[in-house]
Amino acid sequence: MSRPLLPRPAPGDVLLVSTCYEDGKAQWGGLLTKIGKDRDLADGGVRLRPVENPGWDYVHGGDIPALVPDGGPVPPVAVLVDIPVVFGEDGPLLVDLAAVPGRGVRVPPARLGEILNGLLGGALTFDDLVRGMDRSGMYMGDAGRPAFPVPLAPPGRSFPALPSTDTALLVRTSFDDEDGWHALLDELGGVDEDGCVGMDDDDEEHAPLTALVVDDRAFEGLHPGEVPALVPPGEHTTLVALADSRTFAEPGRPLTAVDLYDTPGLPAVLPCHAVGSLADNLEIGNMDFFEFVAMEGVQPWWERP
C-alpha cells in the first residue's frame, strides 16, 4: 500500500503528524489543546506544524523515514500523534529521522517544547532520549529503569528490508556459534517447510512461538533501534525477535524482542521459551509490549515461582 509523502518542513519547523483517523478525520486526542496548535515552542525558535492526511492512518513510527521526500535535507525528527496518544493519553512519539531512522521515544507533552528545542539546538541527541527512557519507552518516565538498556547502534549503517509476514520474525544477528543457532531452532520446535519455527502446540507450560526464520549475514550486528524501519509496511508483523550474541552466551537462550508499534525499537530480553507468550498477548491485545520489559532490580514476573 502506497502512502502519501510527508510535506517538507520549513527551517525550524517540526512536523506533528496525525496517524489516527475516524471517518477520515484526524484525531488529536487533546494534544493540540495541551501544547497549543501551530505555535512556537518555548524560546528556542522551534515551531510545531500539525499535518494530516487520511493516507497516514495507522502509519507506524518505523514507516515514517520512507515517507520523507527525497532531494532535500532530512529533518532530524517527526512527532506522531498515534493511537496511544489519542486513546491512551500517552506522550507523543518522537521518531528519529536522521541518526538511526525509525526508532522512537515517547515524551511528556509538557516537555515537548523543551526536548525539541534541545534536539534541534544541539543540547540533546536522540541517543540521549533513548538512554533516558523508562521501561515503557517514556523519556524520563516513572515506570522504572529497564534491566537491559537499549543498545545504541552506530549511525549510518544500511540493512536490507526484512521479509513480509503477518506473524513474528526470528532474525539471526550473531554468527559465531553455529551449533548454538541450531540448538535454538530445535528448542523452538524446529524449522518447517515454510521456514518457520513452531513449538509443539501440546506444550502446556509455554505458549508456542510461530516465527519466520531469517538466517542471513546481511543482518549481522543488527540493533533493536534499526529494526522498525526494516519491516515492510502493509503487513502487521507482530514483533521481531533477534538472536544476538546474548542468545548464545547466557542460560535460557534469551532473545531480544523488538517493539514495532508503541515505542519502535524498544527491546525486551526474554528467555526464548517466553517469546511465544509475548507474541500471543500482543496479537490478541491482552498485554502491552512494555509489560515484558524487565525492570532493573526487580525479578521479572515470568521467572517467579
Backbone as numpy.savetxt, mean C-alpha at the origin, in Angstrom:
# Nx Ny Nz CAx CAy CAz Cx Cy Cz
-8.99 -1.34 -18.00 -9.84 -0.15 -18.00 -8.96 1.09 -18.00
-9.16 1.96 -18.98 -8.37 3.18 -19.08 -8.95 4.26 -18.17
-8.08 4.92 -17.44 -8.49 5.99 -16.54 -8.05 7.33 -17.11
-8.81 8.40 -16.87 -8.36 9.72 -17.32 -7.11 10.15 -16.57
-6.23 10.87 -17.27 -5.03 11.38 -16.63 -5.37 12.50 -15.66
-4.51 12.69 -14.69 -4.65 13.81 -13.77 -4.29 15.11 -14.48
-4.87 16.23 -14.06 -4.40 17.52 -14.59 -3.00 17.81 -14.08
-2.30 18.65 -14.80 -0.97 19.03 -14.36 -1.09 20.19 -13.37
-0.60 20.02 -12.15 -0.74 21.11 -11.17 0.19 22.27 -11.49
-0.26 23.47 -11.15 0.59 24.65 -11.27 1.65 24.61 -10.18
2.75 25.34 -10.37 3.77 25.39 -9.32 3.17 25.78 -7.96
3.50 25.02 -6.94 2.97 25.28 -5.61 1.63 24.63 -5.33
0.98 24.06 -6.36 -0.29 23.37 -6.17 -0.04 21.89 -5.84
-0.92 21.32 -5.03 -0.96 19.88 -4.77 -2.38 19.42 -5.09
-2.50 18.38 -5.91 -3.82 17.88 -6.28 -4.46 17.15 -5.11
-5.72 17.50 -4.83 -6.56 16.80 -3.87 -7.58 16.03 -4.69
-7.38 14.72 -4.81 -8.08 13.90 -5.79 -9.19 13.10 -5.13
-10.42 13.29 -5.59 -11.53 12.47 -5.11 -11.53 11.14 -5.86
-11.51 10.04 -5.09 -11.57 8.70 -5.69 -12.79 7.92 -5.21
-13.78 8.64 -4.67 -15.00 8.01 -4.18 -16.19 8.78 -4.74
-17.11 8.07 -5.42 -18.22 8.72 -6.11 -19.51 7.96 -5.86
-20.59 8.72 -5.77 -21.94 8.15 -5.71 -22.79 8.82 -6.77
-23.33 8.02 -7.69 -24.11 8.54 -8.81 -23.33 9.59 -9.58
-22.03 9.34 -9.72 -21.18 10.24 -10.48 -20.76 11.49 -9.76
-21.15 11.65 -8.50 -20.82 12.84 -7.74 -19.70 12.55 -6.76
-18.69 13.42 -6.74 -17.55 13.24 -5.85 -17.97 13.34 -4.39
-17.44 12.45 -3.58 -17.69 12.45 -2.15 -16.40 12.89 -1.43
-16.54 13.89 -0.58 -15.37 14.42 0.12 -15.37 14.12 1.61
-16.48 13.58 2.11 -16.52 13.16 3.50 -16.27 14.24 4.53
-16.55 15.48 4.21 -16.33 16.56 5.15 -14.92 17.08 5.20
-14.01 16.51 4.39 -12.62 16.94 4.47 -12.45 18.38 3.99
-13.19 18.76 2.95 -13.05 20.13 2.45 -13.46 21.15 3.52
-14.44 20.79 4.31 -14.86 21.68 5.39 -13.77 21.81 6.44
-13.09 20.69 6.71 -12.06 20.69 7.75 -10.85 21.50 7.33
-10.48 21.44 6.05 -9.23 22.08 5.64 -9.46 23.37 4.87
-10.71 23.62 4.43 -10.98 24.82 3.65 -10.74 24.57 2.18
-11.75 24.67 1.36 -11.65 24.31 -0.05 -10.81 25.34 -0.82
-9.84 24.83 -1.58 -9.07 25.61 -2.55 -8.49 26.87 -1.92
-7.65 26.66 -0.90 -7.03 27.82 -0.26 -5.59 27.49 0.09
-4.84 28.52 0.38 -3.46 28.31 0.78 -3.41 27.54 2.09
-2.39 26.68 2.19 -2.20 25.90 3.40 -1.09 26.51 4.23
-1.43 26.92 5.40 -0.47 27.54 6.33 0.22 28.71 5.64
1.52 28.88 5.87 2.22 30.05 5.33 3.32 29.65 4.34
3.28 28.42 3.85 4.38 27.97 3.00 4.14 28.15 1.52
3.01 28.68 1.13 2.76 28.90 -0.28 2.16 27.73 -1.01
1.88 26.61 -0.33 1.26 25.45 -0.97 -0.24 25.64 -1.02
-0.82 25.35 -2.17 -2.26 25.45 -2.32 -2.82 24.10 -2.76
-3.86 23.65 -2.07 -4.57 22.44 -2.49 -5.48 22.76 -3.65
-5.49 21.88 -4.64 -6.38 22.04 -5.79 -7.30 20.83 -5.87
-8.54 20.92 -5.37 -9.47 19.79 -5.47 -9.81 19.49 -6.93
-9.71 18.22 -7.32 -10.06 17.80 -8.68 -10.92 16.55 -8.59
-11.85 16.44 -9.53 -12.74 15.29 -9.52 -13.05 14.87 -10.95
-13.28 13.57 -11.11 -13.66 12.97 -12.38 -14.18 11.58 -12.06
-15.41 11.25 -12.43 -15.94 9.92 -12.11 -15.07 8.78 -12.63
-14.23 9.08 -13.62 -13.31 8.07 -14.11 -12.26 7.65 -13.09
-12.13 8.42 -12.00 -11.20 8.05 -10.94 -11.88 7.31 -9.79
-13.12 6.92 -9.98 -13.82 6.19 -8.93 -13.07 4.91 -8.60
-12.79 4.74 -7.33 -12.12 3.55 -6.79 -10.68 3.40 -7.29
-10.07 4.47 -7.75 -8.65 4.44 -8.05 -7.89 4.31 -6.73
-6.85 3.49 -6.72 -6.06 3.28 -5.52 -4.74 4.04 -5.61
-4.10 4.20 -4.47 -2.87 4.96 -4.44 -1.82 4.45 -5.39
-1.71 3.13 -5.51 -0.71 2.56 -6.41 -0.99 2.84 -7.87
-2.24 3.20 -8.21 -2.59 3.51 -9.60 -2.21 4.94 -9.99
-2.04 5.81 -9.02 -1.90 7.23 -9.29 -0.66 7.59 -10.12
0.51 6.99 -9.87 1.67 7.38 -10.69 1.46 7.21 -12.19
0.69 6.20 -12.59 0.46 5.97 -14.02 -0.48 7.01 -14.62
-1.15 7.81 -13.78 -2.09 8.82 -14.27 -1.46 10.21 -14.35
-0.18 10.31 -14.02 0.52 11.59 -14.12 0.89 11.83 -15.59
0.53 12.97 -16.17 0.82 13.21 -17.59 2.32 13.21 -17.88
2.69 12.70 -19.04 4.08 12.74 -19.48 4.45 14.15 -19.97
5.73 14.37 -20.09 6.19 15.58 -20.75 6.37 16.79 -19.88
6.42 16.62 -18.59 6.61 17.76 -17.70 7.18 17.30 -16.39
7.42 18.22 -15.48 7.94 17.83 -14.16 6.92 16.99 -13.39
7.42 16.00 -12.69 6.55 15.14 -11.90 6.30 15.79 -10.54
5.04 16.00 -10.18 4.77 16.58 -8.85 5.22 15.59 -7.77
5.66 16.08 -6.64 6.20 15.17 -5.61 5.14 14.33 -4.92
3.90 14.80 -4.89 2.90 14.11 -4.08 1.51 14.48 -4.60
0.57 13.56 -4.41 -0.86 13.84 -4.59 -1.57 13.41 -3.31
-2.73 14.01 -3.04 -3.51 13.69 -1.85 -4.83 13.08 -2.29
-5.13 11.89 -1.78 -6.35 11.18 -2.17 -7.40 11.27 -1.07
-8.62 11.53 -1.52 -9.79 11.43 -0.64 -10.52 10.17 -1.08
-10.29 9.08 -0.36 -10.78 7.77 -0.77 -11.84 7.27 0.20
-12.24 6.02 0.05 -13.32 5.46 0.86 -13.01 5.56 2.36
-11.80 5.24 2.83 -11.55 5.39 4.28 -11.72 6.82 4.78
-11.48 7.81 3.93 -11.69 9.20 4.35 -13.17 9.52 4.39
-13.88 9.11 3.34 -15.30 9.48 3.19 -16.17 8.77 4.22
-15.94 7.48 4.41 -16.83 6.70 5.25 -16.21 6.28 6.59
-14.90 6.37 6.69 -14.25 5.96 7.93 -13.63 7.09 8.70
-13.69 8.30 8.14 -13.12 9.49 8.77 -11.63 9.33 9.05
-10.93 8.54 8.21 -9.49 8.44 8.31 -8.84 9.70 7.74
-7.55 9.84 7.95 -6.83 10.95 7.37 -6.65 10.77 5.88
-6.49 11.87 5.12 -6.26 11.75 3.69 -4.98 10.99 3.40
-4.94 10.37 2.23 -3.82 9.54 1.84 -2.87 10.33 0.95
-1.63 10.52 1.40 -0.60 11.12 0.58 0.08 10.02 -0.23
0.18 10.24 -1.54 0.79 9.26 -2.43 2.09 9.84 -2.99
3.16 9.11 -2.81 4.47 9.50 -3.32 4.46 9.37 -4.85
4.85 10.42 -5.53 4.91 10.39 -6.99 6.33 10.51 -7.52
7.29 10.76 -6.65 8.64 11.07 -7.13 9.69 10.10 -6.62
9.80 9.90 -5.31 10.90 9.10 -4.77 10.65 7.60 -5.00
9.57 7.06 -4.43 9.17 5.66 -4.65 7.69 5.71 -5.03
7.39 5.93 -6.29 6.00 6.20 -6.71 5.04 5.08 -6.31
3.90 5.51 -5.75 2.83 4.58 -5.42 2.69 4.24 -3.96
3.74 4.44 -3.16 3.59 4.16 -1.74 2.80 5.30 -1.08
2.18 4.99 0.05 1.32 5.99 0.66 1.49 6.08 2.16
0.99 7.17 2.70 0.93 7.37 4.15 -0.25 8.28 4.44
-0.96 7.99 5.50 -2.08 8.84 5.90 -1.61 9.89 6.89
-2.26 11.05 6.85 -1.87 12.14 7.75 -3.13 12.72 8.39
-3.02 13.23 9.61 -4.18 13.86 10.25 -4.60 15.10 9.45
-5.89 15.30 9.22 -6.33 16.48 8.46 -5.81 17.79 9.02
-5.72 17.89 10.33 -5.27 19.15 10.95 -3.81 19.45 10.65
-3.04 18.43 10.26 -1.62 18.63 9.99 -1.30 18.60 8.50
-2.33 18.52 7.65 -2.09 18.37 6.23 -1.27 19.53 5.67
-1.64 20.75 6.02 -0.91 21.91 5.52 0.53 21.92 5.96
0.75 21.67 7.24 2.11 21.64 7.78 2.97 20.60 7.05
2.40 19.42 6.82 3.17 18.33 6.22 3.44 18.60 4.74
2.45 19.09 4.02 2.67 19.39 2.60 3.67 20.52 2.42
3.59 21.52 3.25 4.57 22.60 3.18 5.97 22.08 3.48
6.06 21.14 4.43 7.36 20.55 4.73 7.91 19.74 3.57
7.04 18.97 2.91 7.47 18.17 1.77 7.93 19.04 0.61
7.12 20.02 0.26 7.46 20.85 -0.89 8.58 21.84 -0.58
8.74 22.16 0.69 9.79 23.10 1.06 11.11 22.45 1.40
11.13 21.11 1.48 12.38 20.41 1.74 12.65 20.10 3.20
11.78 20.51 4.10 11.99 20.21 5.52 11.64 18.77 5.86
10.82 18.14 5.03 10.42 16.74 5.19 10.67 16.01 3.89
10.93 14.71 4.00 10.94 13.82 2.84 9.84 12.78 3.03
9.49 12.11 1.94 8.47 11.07 2.07 9.00 9.93 2.95
10.30 9.68 2.91 10.88 8.68 3.81 10.63 9.05 5.27
10.70 10.34 5.60 10.41 10.77 6.97 8.99 10.38 7.36
8.05 10.57 6.44 6.66 10.23 6.73 6.50 8.73 6.93
7.14 7.95 6.07 7.04 6.50 6.16 7.64 6.00 7.47
8.80 6.56 7.84 9.42 6.15 9.10 8.57 6.53 10.30
7.75 7.56 10.17 6.93 8.04 11.28 5.55 7.43 11.35
5.22 6.45 10.49 3.89 5.85 10.51 3.69 4.97 11.73
2.45 4.96 12.24 2.09 3.96 13.23 1.65 2.70 12.50
1.19 1.70 13.25 0.85 0.41 12.62 -0.37 0.49 11.72
-1.15 1.58 11.81 -2.31 1.74 10.93 -1.97 2.56 9.69
-0.72 3.01 9.56 -0.33 3.79 8.40 -0.48 5.28 8.56
-0.78 5.74 9.78 -0.97 7.17 10.05 0.35 7.78 10.52
0.74 8.88 9.90 1.95 9.57 10.30 1.77 10.15 11.71
2.68 9.77 12.59 2.66 10.21 13.98 1.32 9.89 14.64
0.73 8.76 14.24 -0.54 8.34 14.82 -0.34 7.68 16.18
-1.45 7.31 16.82 -1.39 6.78 18.17 -1.80 5.31 18.24
-1.68 4.58 17.11 -2.08 3.17 17.09 -0.93 2.24 17.44
0.21 2.77 17.88 1.34 1.93 18.25 2.35 1.81 17.12
3.61 1.66 17.51 4.67 1.53 16.53 4.69 0.11 15.97
4.90 -0.02 14.67 4.98 -1.38 14.09 6.23 -2.10 14.57
6.11 -3.39 14.83 7.26 -4.18 15.27 8.30 -4.31 14.17
7.86 -4.27 12.92 8.76 -4.37 11.78 8.62 -3.09 10.96
9.49 -2.11 11.18 9.39 -0.85 10.44 9.46 -1.08 8.93
8.85 -0.17 8.20 8.82 -0.29 6.74 10.25 -0.14 6.21
10.75 -1.14 5.47 12.07 -0.97 4.87 12.01 0.05 3.74
13.02 0.92 3.70 13.04 1.99 2.71 13.83 1.55 1.49
13.20 1.69 0.33 13.81 1.25 -0.92 14.65 2.36 -1.54
15.76 2.01 -2.19 16.50 3.03 -2.94 15.62 3.62 -4.03
15.62 4.94 -4.19 14.77 5.55 -5.22 15.28 5.25 -6.62
14.36 5.34 -7.57 14.75 5.26 -8.97 14.91 3.86 -9.53
14.58 2.82 -8.75 14.69 1.46 -9.28 13.51 1.17 -10.19
13.69 0.21 -11.10 12.65 -0.12 -12.07 12.36 -1.61 -12.02
11.08 -1.94 -11.97 10.63 -3.33 -11.97 9.51 -3.48 -13.00
9.34 -4.69 -13.56 8.20 -4.91 -14.46 6.90 -4.97 -13.68
5.80 -4.89 -14.40 4.48 -5.03 -13.76 4.32 -6.46 -13.25
3.59 -6.58 -12.16 3.24 -7.89 -11.63 2.11 -8.50 -12.46
1.94 -9.81 -12.42 0.85 -10.44 -13.19 -0.52 -10.00 -12.69
-1.48 -9.99 -13.58 -2.87 -9.69 -13.21 -3.48 -10.91 -12.54
-4.19 -10.67 -11.46 -4.90 -11.73 -10.77 -5.94 -11.11 -9.86
-7.02 -11.85 -9.59 -8.02 -11.37 -8.63 -7.87 -12.10 -7.31
-6.73 -12.74 -7.14 -6.44 -13.39 -5.86 -5.18 -12.75 -5.29
-4.41 -13.47 -4.49 -3.16 -12.95 -3.93 -1.99 -13.33 -4.83
-0.88 -12.64 -4.63 0.37 -12.96 -5.31 1.42 -13.32 -4.27
2.19 -14.36 -4.54 3.34 -14.72 -3.74 4.57 -14.46 -4.60
5.36 -13.44 -4.23 6.46 -12.98 -5.07 7.79 -13.27 -4.37
8.64 -14.01 -5.03 9.97 -14.29 -4.50 10.88 -13.10 -4.77
11.51 -12.58 -3.71 12.41 -11.44 -3.88 13.84 -11.75 -3.43
14.05 -12.94 -2.85 15.37 -13.38 -2.41 15.69 -14.70 -3.10
16.90 -14.81 -3.66 17.24 -15.97 -4.49 18.50 -16.68 -4.00
18.78 -16.55 -2.70 20.00 -17.15 -2.15 19.78 -18.54 -1.57
18.52 -18.99 -1.45 18.24 -20.26 -0.79 17.21 -21.02 -1.60
17.68 -21.80 -2.57 16.77 -22.52 -3.44 16.01 -23.60 -2.69
16.71 -24.31 -1.80 16.03 -25.35 -1.01 14.96 -24.73 -0.12
15.26 -23.57 0.48 14.28 -22.90 1.33 13.06 -22.47 0.56
13.23 -22.01 -0.67 12.11 -21.61 -1.51 11.18 -22.79 -1.80
11.77 -23.93 -2.15 10.92 -25.10 -2.45 10.27 -25.64 -1.19
10.96 -25.52 -0.04 10.34 -25.94 1.21 9.15 -25.04 1.55
9.26 -23.74 1.26 8.15 -22.82 1.48 6.95 -23.20 0.62
7.20 -23.46 -0.65 6.11 -23.84 -1.55 5.43 -25.13 -1.07
6.23 -26.08 -0.62 5.66 -27.32 -0.12 4.80 -27.06 1.12
5.29 -26.18 2.01 4.54 -25.89 3.23 3.22 -25.21 2.92
3.16 -24.48 1.81 1.93 -23.81 1.40 1.04 -24.69 0.52
1.38 -25.97 0.41 0.51 -26.90 -0.30 0.98 -27.28 -1.69
2.12 -26.73 -2.13 2.62 -27.05 -3.46 2.00 -26.18 -4.54
2.63 -26.21 -5.71 2.19 -25.39 -6.83 1.36 -26.26 -7.78
0.16 -25.78 -8.13 -0.70 -26.55 -9.01 -0.43 -26.22 -10.47
-1.24 -26.78 -11.36 -1.02 -26.60 -12.80 -1.25 -25.17 -13.26
-1.92 -24.36 -12.44 -2.14 -22.96 -12.79 -1.07 -22.03 -12.22
-0.04 -22.62 -11.57 1.01 -21.81 -10.99 0.66 -21.20 -9.66
-0.33 -21.75 -8.97 -0.78 -21.22 -7.68 -0.43 -22.17 -6.55
-0.12 -21.61 -5.39 -0.04 -22.41 -4.19 -1.43 -22.47 -3.60
-1.70 -23.57 -2.91 -2.99 -23.70 -2.26 -2.92 -24.71 -1.15
-3.04 -24.24 0.09 -3.00 -25.16 1.22 -4.22 -26.06 1.20
-4.11 -27.19 1.85 -5.19 -28.16 1.93 -6.42 -27.54 2.57
-7.54 -27.59 1.88 -8.78 -27.03 2.42 -9.23 -27.74 3.69
-8.68 -28.93 3.96 -9.07 -29.66 5.16 -8.26 -29.26 6.38
-7.32 -28.32 6.22 -6.52 -27.86 7.34 -7.43 -27.06 8.29
-7.68 -27.62 9.46 -8.61 -26.99 10.40 -7.96 -25.89 11.22
-6.62 -25.87 11.28 -5.93 -24.90 12.13 -5.69 -23.58 11.42
-5.40 -23.62 10.11 -5.02 -22.42 9.38 -5.86 -22.29 8.11
-6.29 -21.06 7.83 -7.01 -20.81 6.59 -6.08 -21.04 5.42
-6.58 -21.63 4.35 -5.72 -21.89 3.19 -5.36 -20.61 2.47
-4.15 -20.55 1.96 -3.72 -19.44 1.13 -3.75 -19.87 -0.32
-4.46 -19.11 -1.13 -4.41 -19.30 -2.58 -3.71 -18.09 -3.17
-2.60 -18.33 -3.87 -1.82 -17.23 -4.41 -1.11 -17.66 -5.68
-1.09 -16.78 -6.65 -0.31 -17.00 -7.86 1.15 -16.78 -7.54
1.99 -17.73 -7.91 3.41 -17.67 -7.59 4.17 -16.91 -8.67
5.02 -15.98 -8.23 5.88 -15.22 -9.13 7.33 -15.51 -8.73
8.01 -16.33 -9.54 9.40 -16.72 -9.29 10.24 -16.18 -10.44
10.67 -14.93 -10.32 11.33 -14.23 -11.42 12.39 -13.30 -10.82
13.62 -13.46 -11.25 14.70 -12.63 -10.71 14.53 -11.14 -11.02
13.64 -10.82 -11.93 13.38 -9.40 -12.20 12.84 -8.69 -10.96
12.33 -9.46 -9.97 11.78 -8.86 -8.75 12.72 -9.03 -7.56
13.96 -9.39 -7.79 14.91 -9.55 -6.71 15.12 -8.21 -5.99
15.00 -8.25 -4.68 15.20 -7.04 -3.87 14.01 -6.11 -3.82
12.86 -6.51 -4.34 11.67 -5.67 -4.32 11.27 -5.36 -2.88
11.01 -4.07 -2.60 10.59 -3.62 -1.27 9.07 -3.41 -1.23
8.49 -3.46 -0.03 7.02 -3.27 0.07 6.52 -1.98 -0.57
7.21 -0.86 -0.36 6.73 0.41 -0.90 6.72 0.47 -2.40
7.49 -0.40 -3.06 7.54 -0.41 -4.52 6.43 -1.26 -5.14
5.76 -2.05 -4.31 4.78 -3.02 -4.83 3.51 -2.38 -5.41
2.85 -1.42 -4.71 1.53 -0.98 -5.17 1.49 -0.49 -6.61
2.53 0.20 -7.07 2.53 0.73 -8.44 2.73 -0.35 -9.48
3.14 -1.57 -9.05 3.38 -2.66 -9.99 2.17 -3.54 -10.21
1.13 -3.37 -9.40 -0.09 -4.18 -9.52 -0.95 -3.61 -10.64
-1.24 -4.39 -11.67 -2.03 -3.85 -12.78 -3.40 -3.38 -12.32
-3.84 -2.21 -12.79 -5.18 -1.74 -12.43 -6.25 -2.61 -13.09
-7.42 -2.59 -12.50 -8.55 -3.32 -13.07 -8.83 -4.64 -12.40
-7.79 -5.26 -11.79 -7.98 -6.49 -11.03 -7.94 -6.15 -9.55
-8.82 -6.78 -8.79 -8.81 -6.53 -7.35 -7.91 -7.57 -6.68
-6.61 -7.40 -6.88 -5.63 -8.27 -6.23 -5.76 -8.10 -4.72
-5.91 -9.21 -4.00 -6.17 -9.12 -2.57 -4.97 -8.55 -1.82
-3.81 -9.10 -2.07 -2.58 -8.62 -1.43 -1.41 -9.22 -2.19
-0.23 -8.70 -1.92 1.01 -9.26 -2.42 1.84 -9.69 -1.22
2.28 -10.94 -1.21 3.13 -11.46 -0.14 4.53 -11.68 -0.72
5.52 -11.09 -0.05 6.90 -11.19 -0.51 7.64 -12.27 0.28
8.28 -13.18 -0.45 9.20 -14.13 0.16 10.59 -13.51 0.06
11.01 -12.85 1.15 12.26 -12.08 1.14 13.32 -12.77 1.98
14.41 -12.09 2.25 15.51 -12.73 2.98 15.06 -13.19 4.37
14.14 -12.47 5.01 13.64 -12.89 6.32 12.95 -14.25 6.23
12.26 -14.50 5.13 11.53 -15.76 4.96 12.44 -16.96 5.12
13.67 -16.86 4.63 14.57 -18.01 4.60 15.57 -18.00 5.74
15.42 -17.05 6.67 16.38 -16.94 7.78 15.73 -17.09 9.14
14.40 -17.02 9.23 13.75 -17.00 10.53 12.74 -18.14 10.65
12.47 -18.58 11.89 11.48 -19.65 12.09 10.10 -19.23 11.60
9.34 -20.20 11.15 7.98 -19.95 10.68 7.91 -19.44 9.26
9.06 -19.30 8.59 9.13 -18.80 7.21 8.21 -17.58 7.02
8.48 -16.49 7.76 7.59 -15.33 7.67 7.59 -14.71 6.27
6.42 -14.30 5.84 6.24 -13.57 4.58 5.92 -12.11 4.92
6.26 -11.22 4.02 5.92 -9.82 4.17 4.74 -9.50 3.27
3.55 -9.43 3.88 2.35 -9.06 3.11 2.32 -7.55 2.95
1.82 -7.11 1.80 1.81 -5.68 1.49 0.39 -5.20 1.27
0.03 -4.13 1.99 -1.27 -3.49 1.81 -1.30 -2.78 0.46
-2.34 -2.98 -0.30 -2.48 -2.34 -1.61 -3.52 -1.23 -1.61
-4.30 -1.08 -0.54 -5.47 -0.23 -0.60 -5.53 0.83 0.50
-5.60 0.43 1.77 -5.77 1.41 2.84 -4.55 2.32 2.96
-3.37 1.72 3.08 -2.11 2.47 3.10 -1.14 1.74 2.19
-1.11 2.07 0.91 -0.30 1.30 -0.04 1.17 1.22 0.37
1.67 -0.01 0.43 3.06 -0.23 0.80 3.27 -0.58 2.25
2.24 -0.46 3.09 2.37 -0.83 4.50 2.58 -2.34 4.60
3.65 -2.80 5.30 3.90 -4.24 5.39 3.36 -4.85 6.68
3.02 -6.13 6.59 2.70 -6.95 7.76 3.52 -8.22 7.65
4.37 -8.47 8.63 5.23 -9.65 8.63 4.53 -10.74 9.42
4.23 -11.86 8.74 3.45 -12.94 9.35 4.09 -14.28 9.05
3.96 -15.27 9.97 4.35 -16.63 9.60 3.59 -17.05 8.35
4.23 -17.82 7.49 3.60 -18.14 6.21 2.24 -18.79 6.38
2.06 -19.56 7.46 0.77 -20.23 7.65 -0.36 -19.28 8.01
-0.02 -18.03 8.43 -1.05 -17.07 8.84 -1.49 -16.15 7.71
-0.78 -16.15 6.58 -1.10 -15.21 5.50 -2.44 -15.56 4.85
-2.80 -16.83 4.85 -4.11 -17.22 4.31 -5.25 -16.59 5.08
-5.12 -16.51 6.40 -6.14 -15.87 7.22 -6.24 -14.39 6.88
-5.10 -13.72 6.69 -5.11 -12.31 6.30 -5.84 -12.13 4.98
-5.51 -12.95 3.99 -6.14 -12.82 2.67 -7.64 -13.07 2.75
-8.04 -14.08 3.50 -9.46 -14.39 3.62 -10.22 -13.25 4.28
-9.68 -12.70 5.36 -10.36 -11.63 6.08 -10.44 -10.35 5.26
-9.41 -10.07 4.47 -9.49 -8.91 3.58 -10.53 -9.13 2.49
-10.60 -10.33 1.96 -11.52 -10.62 0.86 -12.97 -10.43 1.27
-13.32 -10.80 2.49 -14.71 -10.68 2.94 -14.95 -9.41 3.74
-13.92 -8.57 3.90 -14.07 -7.31 4.64 -14.29 -7.50 6.12
-13.79 -8.61 6.67 -14.01 -8.91 8.07 -13.03 -8.18 8.98
-11.80 -7.94 8.48 -10.78 -7.25 9.26 -10.03 -6.30 8.34
-9.39 -5.30 8.94 -8.56 -4.38 8.18 -7.12 -4.88 8.15
-6.37 -4.44 7.14 -5.00 -4.90 6.99 -4.18 -4.61 8.24
-4.33 -3.42 8.81 -3.46 -3.03 9.92 -3.62 -3.93 11.13
-4.74 -4.66 11.24 -4.94 -5.55 12.37 -3.99 -6.74 12.34
-3.33 -6.93 11.21 -2.33 -7.99 11.08 -0.91 -7.43 11.16
-0.77 -6.15 11.43 0.55 -5.54 11.59 0.95 -5.67 13.05
2.02 -6.40 13.32 2.46 -6.61 14.70 2.90 -5.28 15.31
2.58 -5.11 16.60 2.92 -3.88 17.31 4.18 -4.11 18.14
5.02 -3.11 18.17 6.26 -3.19 18.93 5.97 -3.45 20.40
6.62 -4.49 20.94 6.50 -4.80 22.36 5.25 -5.55 22.75
4.42 -5.94 21.78 3.17 -6.64 22.07 3.14 -7.95 21.29
2.83 -9.04 21.97 2.74 -10.32 21.29 1.56 -10.31 20.32
1.79 -10.65 19.05 0.69 -10.62 18.08 -0.41 -11.61 18.48
-1.65 -11.26 18.14 -2.77 -12.09 18.55 -2.71 -13.49 17.95
-2.08 -13.61 16.76 -2.05 -14.92 16.11 -0.99 -15.84 16.74
-0.16 -15.32 17.68 0.80 -16.15 18.36 0.38 -16.49 19.79
-0.73 -15.91 20.24 -1.16 -16.17 21.60 -1.82 -17.54 21.71
-1.63 -18.21 22.86 -2.25 -19.55 23.03 -3.77 -19.46 23.07
